[in-house]
Amino acid sequence: MGSLRRSGGVFPWFPREYQQELFAIFSHPIKNHVILIDDARCFIGQNDYPELDILKQYVLEKRPEFIFDVGEDIMRIHPKVNKNGAVVMQ
């Protein structure tokens, strides 16, 4: 198992395609994207899938103001919203 070195620490094995896709989304000028990733059950560190916790750690380092939750086999990554439904950006 390899590791991805990045500023601020090390992420154990994290496939480049996921890094590239998330980098493209996080680099976009619109900062309040909602990201849905299906087949969450597959993210166990095998068959080219990173471990779910590694993916979550990566996402929350890049966007600490986002919520990362999993339900019904789908990862949901999105900005926090206030009680009025407005996006809370930090």
C-alpha positions as CSV (number, residue, x, y, z in Angstrom):
1,M,0.0,0.0,0.0
2,G,1.5,3.3,-1.1
3,S,0.9,6.8,0.1
4,L,0.1,10.2,-1.3
5,R,2.3,12.9,0.1
6,R,0.7,16.3,0.3
7,S,1.3,19.5,2.2
8,G,0.2,18.9,5.8
9,G,0.6,15.2,6.0
10,V,0.2,11.8,4.2
11,F,-2.8,10.1,2.8
12,P,-2.4,6.3,2.5
13,W,-3.1,5.0,-0.9
14,F,-5.5,7.3,-2.8
15,P,-6.1,6.6,-6.5
16,R,-5.1,9.4,-8.8
17,E,-8.4,9.5,-10.7
18,Y,-10.3,10.4,-7.5
19,Q,-7.7,13.1,-6.7
20,Q,-8.1,14.5,-10.2
21,E,-11.9,14.6,-10.1
22,L,-12.1,16.1,-6.7
23,F,-9.4,18.6,-7.5
24,A,-11.4,19.7,-10.5
25,I,-14.5,20.2,-8.5
26,F,-12.8,21.9,-5.6
27,S,-10.9,24.2,-8.0
28,H,-14.1,25.3,-9.8
29,P,-15.1,29.0,-9.2
30,I,-18.5,27.9,-7.8
31,K,-17.7,26.6,-4.3
32,N,-21.0,25.1,-3.2
33,H,-21.2,22.0,-5.3
34,V,-23.1,18.9,-4.1
35,I,-21.1,15.7,-4.8
36,L,-22.8,12.3,-4.8
37,I,-20.8,9.1,-5.1
38,D,-22.6,5.9,-5.3
39,D,-21.5,2.4,-4.3
40,A,-20.1,3.5,-1.0
41,R,-19.9,-0.1,0.1
42,C,-17.1,-0.6,-2.4
43,F,-14.8,2.0,-0.7
44,I,-12.8,-0.5,1.4
45,G,-9.3,0.0,-0.1
46,Q,-9.5,-2.8,-2.7
47,N,-10.1,-3.0,-6.4
48,D,-8.9,0.6,-7.1
49,Y,-11.3,2.1,-4.5
50,P,-9.8,4.1,-1.7
51,E,-11.0,3.4,1.9
52,L,-14.0,5.5,2.8
53,D,-12.3,7.1,5.8
54,I,-9.3,8.2,3.6
55,L,-11.7,9.7,1.0
56,K,-13.6,11.5,3.8
57,Q,-10.3,12.8,5.4
58,Y,-9.1,14.1,2.0
59,V,-12.4,15.9,1.3
60,L,-12.7,17.5,4.7
61,E,-9.1,18.7,4.5
62,K,-9.9,20.4,1.2
63,R,-13.3,21.6,2.2
64,P,-13.6,21.6,6.1
65,E,-16.9,23.6,5.8
66,F,-18.5,20.7,4.0
67,I,-20.6,17.8,5.3
68,F,-19.6,14.3,4.4
69,D,-22.2,11.7,5.1
70,V,-23.1,8.2,3.9
71,G,-26.5,6.6,3.7
72,E,-28.2,4.2,1.4
73,D,-24.9,3.3,-0.2
74,I,-24.3,6.9,-1.4
75,M,-21.8,9.4,-0.2
76,R,-23.1,12.9,0.0
77,I,-20.6,15.8,0.1
78,H,-22.0,19.2,0.4
79,P,-21.7,22.6,2.0
80,K,-23.4,23.2,5.4
81,V,-26.7,25.1,5.2
82,N,-28.3,27.3,7.9
83,K,-31.8,26.9,9.2
84,N,-33.2,28.9,6.3
85,G,-31.5,26.6,3.7
86,A,-28.8,29.1,2.8
87,V,-25.3,27.8,2.1
88,V,-22.9,28.6,4.9
89,M,-19.4,29.2,3.4
90,Q,-16.5,29.8,5.7
